[in-house]
Amino acid sequence: MTRRLADLDQASLDCMRLVARRAGVRTNQGTLRQRTEIQIIIREAMRAVLPPEDPRRDPAYPFNQE
């Protein structure tokens, strides 16, 4: 059985919520784009510091797994 890796999308979503709350970005339709951009930036920063052999470095992960 393969070991389950932490989901970068969920981790970045959790971080985005924290960052948005601390920055005072309200949750509404008008700020959806800002919040999405924050999440993407956080996810890509997480991906950038992963070890080279980590399969989550591939942007297609988890869809590139068998």
N, C-alpha and C positions, 0 to 999 in steps of 0.2 A: 504494500500500500504506500502510495506517495504521500509525502508530508504536505499538508495544506499551508500555502503561503498567505500572509496577510494581504487583504485586498486593498490595493492602493486607492481605488475609487472611494471605498468606504472611509478609509483613513483620511483622505484629502477632503471628503465631505464633512467629516467630523471637525477637522481643523478649520475649514472654511467657516463653519458655523461659529466656532470660537472666535476667529479673527473678525468676522462680521459683527458679532456681538460686542467685542471689545472696541471696534472702530466705530460703533454706533450706526452701522448700515442696517436699516430696517428690512424686515422680511415682507416684501410686497411685490406686485407685478412690475413696478417701476425699477426695482433694484435687482430683478432676476438676472439680468445680463452681468451686472457687477459681481454678483455672488458666484455666477458660473465662471467668470474669468478668474476670480480669486481661487476657486477650486482647481481649475486647470493649472494655474501657476504653481500651486502647492503640490499637486500630483506630479508635475514634471520636475520640480525640485527634488521630491522624494525619489523619483526614478533616477535622477542624475547621480545620486550618491550611493546607489546600490552597487554591490560588487559586480564586476564584469560578467561573471558566470550566472548571475541571477536571471531567471527567465522573465521576470517582470520588467526588465529593461526594454524589452521589445514592446512597442506601442500596441501590438495586436494581442498581447497577453490579456486574458486567459484563452482567447480564441485560437491561439497558435499551438495549444497543447492537445495531445492525443487523448 
